[in-house]
Amino acid sequence: MLVEVFDLRRRKPQTAEPDRLLDHLSKVEQDLQKWIGDSPKNAALFRRDPLSAMRAAGLNLEDDIMLELEMITKSIAKKLK
């Protein structure tokens, strides 16, 4: 019975849906780069706290997208420690 649970051949492949986070980040990338380039203060904030900088830039990202990005960045930071 356990063999069936771990038998990857029997699982259906996931559908290839575009990743919402990457899609949204791609849409705001140019605006974010412009905002960072407008001021050394903006660039410093982005280096120190990217999520706060993205909010300050007024990129209009949905809350769930920002939450997902925050969870990912925290996970990466934890792994780097």
N, C-alpha and C positions, 0 to 999 in steps of 0.2 A: 504494500500500500504506500509506504514512504517513497518507494522508487518512482511511483507515478507523480508525486508532488514535485520531485526534483528533475523529472524528465523534461528537459527544455524543448525537445522536439515536439512535444504535445501542446506546448503553449502557442497561442496565436501571437504573431508579431504585432507590436504596437503600430497604430497607423502613424504615418509621418505627418504630423501636424506642425505648423510653424510654432516655434517657441515664442510665447507672448512677451516674455521679458526682453529677449533679444530684438524682437520686432519693435517694441516701444523704444528701447534704447537707440536703435538705428534711426528712428524718426527724430529723436531729439539731439542726436550727436552733434550736428552742425551748430545748433543754438547753444549747446553747452560749451563747445570749443570757442565760439565767439565770446561768450560770457567770461570764460577763463582768460582769454586773451585781452579783454577790455581793461583789466586792472591787475596789478601784482597782488592786491589784497584778495581778489577773487581766486587767483591761482593758489595763493597760500591757503585759503580756506579749503579749496578742493584737495590739496595735498594732505591737509590735517584731518578733514572730515568730509569725504566725498558726498555722503548722503545729505548732510546739511547744505552743502554747496549746491547740490542739485535742487533742493527745495528753494534756496535763496535765488537761484537763477530763474525761478518761475517757469519750469519746464512743463507744468501741468500733467505730470504723470499720475495715474490713478493710484489710490492708496494701496491697493493690493499689489500693484507692481513695485511700489516703493518698499513694501513690507517684504516681498520676495527678495528684492535686491539686498535689503538689510540682513535678512537671514543668511543669504549666500556670503556676503562680505564678512559677517561674524564667524561663519563656519570656516572660511579661508583664514581669517586672522587667528582663530583658535588653532588651526593646523600648523600655522607658521611659528607659533610659540614653542 
